[in-house]
Amino acid sequence: MNNISAKKQEIIDAYMFRHATKAFDPTKKISEEDFDFILETGRLSPSSIGYEPWRFLVIQNMEIREKLKEFSFGGRGQFPTASHLVILLARKDAKADSDYVQNLLKNVKNIPEPIVANMTNSYKNFQESDLKLYESERALFDWASKQTYIALGNMLTAAALIGIDSCPMEGFNMEKVTEILENEGLLDSEKFGVSVMAAFGYRSQEPEFEKSRQSREKVVQWID
């Protein structure tokens, strides 16, 4: 098997290994080096027009996890046992002409001022006219949340590639979780909202069922 074939098989094996782990072995902790690697794959993920509209909260405080668990039916087995818990926040202020985006373009991506002005006009038209994102605050937030799922997917796969289990979680009460994070000083709800969560660690037992998916013919349509 050549190097490319071996790499492809390694990736497929990681997808077969990964499953939504409902409870982790609380005695096993992910090393700092390995979790930094997982976070880095999230940070380096692509996003629409490169806006990176996310923030990753790593919640290791068990008291905060316990508060969150009360309003997170999808994480009751994971919150107490996971080595690491990540809450992915999505930006609410990712308009093309916002302070956040202007700083990103000028001071992070180091794009010259005249080009920034042209990009701002083009991207504002894209957001406002093409995607209709300015029709409501929720529309802009939902668009940003879509980008967090790209980072989430990459983090889940990266973890699986190095033998670490995970579980993405949407099963929580948005209002209550937001309130808890605000009270803990972890969330500025003017700029961010809660998008999705993910727990990472090592499985306490093997999955009860084999991985199953629809056939390729059911999900892929070729148009020649």
N, C-alpha and C positions, 0 to 999 in steps of 0.2 A: 504494500500500500504506500503510495507516494505521500509527501508531506501535506498536500492540499486535501487529499482524500482522508487522511488521518485527522486533520483539523476539522473537516466537516463531520466526521463520525463523532469526534469529541463533543462538538456542539449539539448534535442530535442526542447523544447520550445524556447531556446535561438537561435538555428539555424533557427527556423521558424520566430522569431522576427527580426533577422538580415537581412538587405537588403542594397544594394548600395545606400546610402543616397546622393542625388544630391545637396541638400541645407539643411543647419542646421539652427537652431534658434540661431542667433548671441548673443542673450541676456542671453543664458544659457551656463555656463562654467563648465567644468569637474573639480571636486575638485582635489587638489594636491594628496591627499591620493588615490583616485580612479585612477588617471593617473599613479601614481607610480606603482600601482598594474598591470595595463596593460603593462607598460614597463618591469616590472619584469617577466611577463610571456614570453615576447620576449627574455629577457636575459637568462632565464632558459631553452629555447627551445633546442631540440637536433639538432645536425649538423653532417654531414658525418665525420667520424673519429674524432669527437669532436673538430674540428678546429675553431668553432665559427667565421666564416669569415665575420663578419658584424659590422656595426656601425649604430646607430639610431640618426639621426639629428632631433630634435624637433624644428620646425621653428615657433616661435611665433611672430617674427618681421613682422609686416604687410607690411612694405615697401619691404622686401625681397619676401614675398608672392606675392605681386603685380607684381614684376619683373618676378617671376616664372610663374604666371598665363598667361602671354602673350604667353608663349611657352608650355602651358599645357592645351590642349583643353579638356582633361578629368577632369580638376579640376576647371573650371571657376566658377561653382556655389559653390564649396566646399572651395576654398582657402579664400574667403572673410568672410565666415560664420562659418567655423569649429572652435571649441574650441581649438583643437590641430591638428597640421599637422606634420606628421613624414615622413622623407625621409630615406628609408633603403638603406644603402650603402653596396656594396659587395667588399671584398678584392680582389686585383689583385696579391698579394704577398703571397698567401697561399700554396706555394710549400713546400714539406715535409722538405727540408733542408734550408728553408728561416729563416732569423733572427726572423721574427714574430712567426713562428711555433716553433722554438727551444726555444724561450723565453716562449711561452705558455706551452710547455711540462715541461720545467725545473722549471719555477718560478711561474706559475699559478697552474698547476696540480701537481707540486712537484714530478715528476717522477725521480727516480735515474738515473744518467748519463749512466751506462751500458745499462739500459733498453731503454733509449732515443735513443741510437745509433741503437739498434735493431729495434725499432719502426720506426725510420727515414728510414732505408733501406726498411722495409716492406711497409710503406706508400708511399715511392717514387716509388716503383714498382707498387703499386696499381694505383697511379695517372698516371704514365708514360706509363705503359704497358697495364693495364686492362682498364682504361678509356680514354687513349690517350689524357690526358689533357695538355701535354707539346707540342702538335703539333702547338699551337698558343696561344698568350696571351688571345685571345677571348675565347678559349675553357676553360681555367682556370677560367676566370672571370665568364663565364656562369655557370660553376659548382658551384662557390661560390654564385652566384645569386640564384640558386636553393635552397640553404640552407636558404637564407633570407626569402623565401616564407614559410618555416616551421614556422619561428618566426612570420611572418605576419599573417598566419592562426591562430596561437595561440592567438595573440593579438586581432584579430577580434572577436574570440569566447569568450575570457575573457571579452571583452567590452560588448558583447551581454548578457553575464550571469549576469552583474550588471546593465543592462538597458541602456547601452550607445550605440549610433549608430556609424556607421563607413562607409567608402567607400575606398576600395583599388583602386589604380589608376596607369595604365600603359600609359595613353594617354598624353605623353609629348615628346618633342624633346630632345633626349639624349644630343646632342652636345650643344644646347643652355642652357639647364639646368645645364650641367656640367660647362660651361663657367661662368654662374652666380654664382654658388657656389664657383668656384675657385676665382673669383673676390672679393667675400665676405670673402675670407679666411676660408671657411668652408670645402674645399675639397682638399686633396692632391691626385691628379689624378695619381700619380705614384703608390700609394698604394690602392686607392679605386676608384670605379665607381658607378654611380647611378643605383640601381636595380629596385626599385618600391617605390611608395608613398602610404600613407594612411592618411585619414582625420578622425577625431573623434569629436563627439559632440552629440547634441540632435536634432532629426528630427524636421523640421519646419511644416511638415504635414505627414499624413499617406500615405503609398505607394499606388499608383494608382491601382496596380494589385496585386492579391494574389501571393504568392510564388509558382512557378511551376518548376518541375524538371522531367527529364525522369524517367520512371518506373525502379524499381530495376532490373527487368528482362533485361532491355536494357543495363545496365551498369555493372552488376555482372555476371561473368561466373564461375561456380563451376567445378572443375576437381577432381573427386573422384578416 
